[in-house]
Amino acid sequence: MNSDPPHSDETEPPVDADSFKERLWRLIFLSDTPAARGFDVVLLWLIGFSIVVVMLESVESIQLKHGTTLTLIEWILTAIFTTEYALRIWTCRKKLRYMCSFFGIVDLVSILPTFLEVFLIGSGHFIVIRVLRLLRMFRILKMATHMGSAYVLVNALQASRSKISVFLFGVLSIVCIESTLMYIIENGQEGSGFTSIPQAIYWGIVTITTVGYGDITPVTVLGKVLASIMMLTGFAIIAVPTGIVSAELSREMQAIRPDNRNCPNCGQHGHDPAALYCKMCGQKM
């Protein structure tokens, strides 16, 4: 398992290490000083606050009473985030690298909905994508060990991809066949909601996943028998994806054997063999 650098989404600082631009870069992109950590913590609080504002705007009673105030707050927050995004681009050397990185795209997309709201009513609610910016707390709070665990989970999911794809194709085939049979049986019956094969497939997916909305139900005896078979089939197969991922996760965890390296910064003993940075503090090994 390869380990990314602790700031893989960030870019290199300006050339002049003593310039104002370099100091501003450290403040914005890093969290190795009290000022930088304070900046990041304030930013996280503003992001969380902006998400709460968007949620409150969707409540009709609050919107009618405080809509103007909430809109003003949202524009102020968007101006702050827009300024921050512009400063990130200005301070880094490899601007295109930052703009095309995961966090660079998230930073841009998180400020666009407010401006699009001027032209497309309702698009402002997409501001909730700002919640992705809270992923930076893993770096800010030195939670690198959790990121290591996330890589294990991602690797297990990737290893399970082909098996799960085959499983889903099999389930979809079963749903299509049984739903078509249900349509043949129920179509034309009084009170039946099986008016088309797509409608029957929707019912089949709801049934085999054991969700059971109850908006469409069979009315004939044969239809009820077929529905019972689908319900039992759902119970039989619902645990299969979990078993596949669990097996791959167990194999992935067994494959990791920490080495004997000690971190020169925090002294942490034992790291992943391919790790380039300390899993506790992010120090380059």
N, C-alpha and C positions, 0 to 999 in steps of 0.2 A: 504494500500500500504506500503510495507516494504521499509525501506531506508537502503542502503548499507553504510558501512563506507566510508569516503572520499578517502581512499587509498586501496579499497578492492582488487585491482589487485596487490598490493605491499605486501611484506612480512616483518616479524619482523626483527628488527636490531640485530647486534651481541650482545653477552652476555655482553661483557665489554663495558660499556657506555662511557668510556674515551679513548678508543683505536683509532688508526688511521682508522681501518676498520669501526668503528661506525661512525666516522666523515665523511668518504667517503660514507657510506650508506646514511647519511642524505643529503649529497650533491647530490647524484644520484637519490634517491627515493622521497625525500621530496622537498618542495618549501617554507619552513618557514623561510629562511634566504636570505639575498641579494645574497650571493654566490650561493645558491641552485637555486634561481630564475634565476640568470644569466646563470647558467649551462643549465637549461631547455630551456631558450629562445634561446641560441646559438644552442642547439640541434635541436630545431624546425626550425631554419633558415637553418641548414645543411640538414635536411630532405627535406624541401621545395626546396632547391637548387639542391639536388640529383634528385628529381622528374623532375625538369626543364631540367637537363642534359639528362635524359633518353628521354624526349620528343624531345629535339633538335637532339639527335642521330637518331631519326626516320625520320628526314628531310634529303632527299638524298643529296641536295646541301651542307648542313652544314656538313653532315657526310663525304663527299668526301674532304672537305677543312679542317675540324678541327676534324676528327674522332679520330686521335691519342691522341690529347689533351683531348677530352671528355672522352675517355677510361681511360686515366691516372687519370683524376679527379675522375671518378667513382670508381676506385680502391682505391684511397686515402680515399674517403668518406666511402667506404665499410670497410677499415681497421679501421677507427675511430669508426664506428658503431659496428664492431666486438669486438673491445677493450671494448667499453661501455657495450656490452652484457656480455662479460666475467666478467667485474667488478661487474655487477649486480648480477651475480650468486655467485661470490666470497664473496661479502659483506653481503648477506642476510643469515639468519639462515635456513629458510625453502626453500632450493634451488629448490626442486621438485615442491613445491607449486607455486613458481614464474614461473618456466619453463612451467608448465601446465596451468597457468592463461592466460586470453585473451591477455594481453599485452606481456606476456612472449613468447607466440606463435608468435605474430605479430613481435616482436623484432627479433626472430630467422628467420622467413620466409622472412623478409625484407632484410636479408644479404645473403641468399642462392642463389638468382638468379645470382649474379655476379660470384660466384664460378661455378655455373652450366653452365654459358655461355662458359666456357672452353670446356665442353663436348657437350652441346646442343646449337647450334647457334640459337639465337633469344630468348632464355629463359631469358636473361638479362632484357628484357622489363617488366618482371613481378615485377621489382623493384618498380613499381608504387604502389605496396601494402604498401609501406612506408607511403602513405598518411594516413593510419589508425593510425599511430603513432602520427599524429597531434591531435588525440582525447585527448591527454594529456593536451592540452591547456585549457580544461575545469577545470582541477585542478590547472594548473599554474596561470591562470587568475582569479581564485576564482569564476568560473561561476557555482557554485553548484546549483543555482536556476534553471538554464537551464537544468541540469541533472534531477532535480525533474520533470520538465515539460516533459522530455523525458520518464521518467518512466510512467507518465500518458498516453502518446501516446502508449507506448509498451503494457501496460495493456489493453488499448482499442483494439489494434490490436489482442492481444491474445484472448480477449473475442469475437471478431468478426470472429475468425478463422473458427469455425464450419459453421457459416452462409455463409461465403464467399466460403468455400469449396463446400457446396451444390450448391451455385449459379454458381460456375465455372463448376461443373459437369453438371448442366443443360445447360449451354451455350455450353459446349463441345458436348453434345448430339445433340443439335440443329444444330451445325456446321457440325457434322458428317452426320446427316440425309440429310440436305440441300445440302451439298457438294457432297454426293453420287448421289442425284437427278441431280445435275448440271453435274456430270460426265456422267450419263446416257444420258442426253439431248445433251451435247456438244461433247462427244467423237466421233471421226470419221469425224467431220465437218472440212471443209477446213479452215485453219488459226486458229483453236482452240488450246489453250494451255492446255486444260484439257486432258492430256495424261494418267493420272492414278488417282486413288482415293486419294492417299496422296497429289498429286499435287492439286487436287480439294479442299482438306481440308486446305492446305496452303492458297489457294485463299479465302476460306470461313473465315478463321481467320483474314486475312488482311481486308476483306470486313466488317465483323461484328464488328470489332474494329474501323471502320471508318478511317483506315490508308490509304487504297487505293493507292498502289504502281502503279497499272496500267500495270504491266508486263504480267498479264493474264486477258483477258476479254472475256465475252461470245459473240458469233457471231449470235446466233439464237434469234428469237423473244421470244420464251418461256424461254430461258436462261436469257435474259435481264429482263424479268418479275420476275423470281426467284431471280435474283441479286438485283432488286429493293426492293423486300420483305426483303432480308437479310440486306440491308442498313437501311431500316426503323426499322427493329428489333434491329440493332446496336444502333440507336439513342434512342430506348426505354429502353434498358437495361444498357447503358453505365454508367448511374448515380447510379445504384443500389449499387455497392460496396462502393461508396462514402457515400451514405445514411446510410448503415449499420455501417460503421466506425464512422460516425458523431454521430449516435445515441448512440453507445457504449462510445464514447469520452465524450459526454454530461453526460451520466450516471456516468462515472468514475469521472468527475470533480465535480459533485454534491455530490458524496460520500465522498469527502475529506472535513473535517471540522477541521480547525486549532485549537489547544489547546491553553492554556494560558501560556505556558512556555516561559521564557526569557533566551536567550543564555548568559551564564556567561562571554563570551569573548567579543562579539560585541553588546549584548543587544537586538538582534532581537526578537520581540514578535510574538508568534504564530508559531507553527510547526505542521507538520503532526503527528497525535497521535502515530504512530508506529516509528517515526523518532528517531534514536539513536544519530544523529549528526546534528548540526546546518545547515540549508539550505543556509545560507549566507557565513559563514566562515569555516565550517567543524569542529568546536569545539565539542567535545563529550558532550552530554547533561547529 
